Amino acid sequence: MTPWSEFRDEVGPLLLEFGLPNAKATPAYPFWHLRGSGLWEVEGIPADLFKEMPKVSILDAHRPRAGFTEEAAGLLRDPVTRLDAIAAVCETYLQDVDRQALFERTGLAGYTTAGSLMSPWEQESTGAGVDEHGRATGPAPRRDATRSVIVRDEVVARRVKELEGHQCQICGTALRYLNRPYSEAAHIRGLGKPHHGPDELQNLLCLCANCHVLFDGLEIYIDTDGLVRGTRGDREPRPLRRDPRHPMDEAHVGYHRDLCNINAGKPAAG
């Protein structure tokens, strides 16, 4: 349950930035009227004032709290249900909104990629000195870093690569590195927060490095007919290659497709 003052101070600026053009920011309206959904509750307002929406002065005076019902909160803890809810809100109310910017502002940045792919600006180094021609003036700087990483099942990753012969299932590329076949095991529904996908063969593709980046970056997806399409409609559809011995869970494929939908700002075909 969130106090009215906190809701007001955080939701008000979001309504100004992402709401309808020239509309006033009225955070009191969703704070109170979300009750009509059956998923939201308000506590701390006297019963005799519950018949109609209280004035802001009353909210300020009584300092009520609001939030999801216990049942709704429990449902939203499930990653698939949570994505369905985000997709429904986006398709119903946020057709013309910069969703990626909104996700960044509201703690949903994890939904802008299918995995742990970093944004280009997060990978850039800023400490190297350069001369007037843009050339490095010395060795690249170093910095100490500590991070927590998910331990992946190398046996399962090796299995999907062997089944597909180290050949990319999307573009057919077969790479070699250090005189050995090179391919990458890509999770369809990402591991860790917020997707919490399983580390299993049914959730893996064998991809080249290029297609892996495009897939994790939500630039390509697999439609219901097994065709790989560009999220922005800028690619010729092509069938996903798959060895008959390679099982794939369509629920994971649908989850990835939904991520592409909400980030493209329009439904993906199929």
C-alpha positions, 0 to 999 in steps of 0.5 A: 500500500502506497501513501497518497503523498508518495503516489501524488509526487511520483505519479503526477510527473508521469501523467504530465510527461506521458499523459494526454497532451495539454491535460492536467496532472490529476493523480487523485483520479487514478488513486481513487477510481482504480478501485472500480477495477476490482484490483485496487483498494484504498484505505484510510478514508472515513466511511461517510466520505467513501460515497464519492471521490474525495477532494485533494484537500481531504486526501491531504488531510487524511493521508490514505493509502492505496495499492493492489489487493492481496489477490491481484498482487499475488497474480502479478508476482507471476512473470507471465501474468505480469507481462500480460498485464503490461501488454494489456495496459500498453495496447489499451492506453499507451499507443502513442507513448514512448514505452521504453522511456516510460519503462525506464522511469517506472522500474520496468527497464528489464522489459526492454530486452529479452535477456541481459543485453546492455544498452550501447551507452552502458557499454561505452568506456569514458576513461580513455584519453584521445588526441585531436584525431580521436586516436587513443593516447595510451592503454585503455583504462581498467576498473574493478567490478563485482557482479552477480551472474546466473550460473547456466547449465553448460550441458543443456547449452552444448546439447542445443548447439549439437542438435542444430550442428552449430548452425544459426536457426535464423540465418543459417550461418555456421561460424568458426572460431579458433578452428572450432565451430562457434554458436551461441545458446540463446534463451527465448524467455530470458533468465533472471529478473524480470522474465525468470525463464527456465534454463532448459532445452525447450527455452533455447535456440542455437544462434549466431552472435548477430541474430542473438543480439537482434533476438535479445534486443527484440528486433526479431521474433518468431510468429505463430507460423514459425516464421522469423519476422522483423519487429518493425516489419523491415525483414523478409519473413523466413522459417525458423530452422529446427531439428526434429529432436529439438523441442521448443515450448511455444509459451516461451516463444509467445512470451518473447513475441509479447515483449516485441509487441510492447516495445514496438508500440504496435502488435507484431503480425501473427 
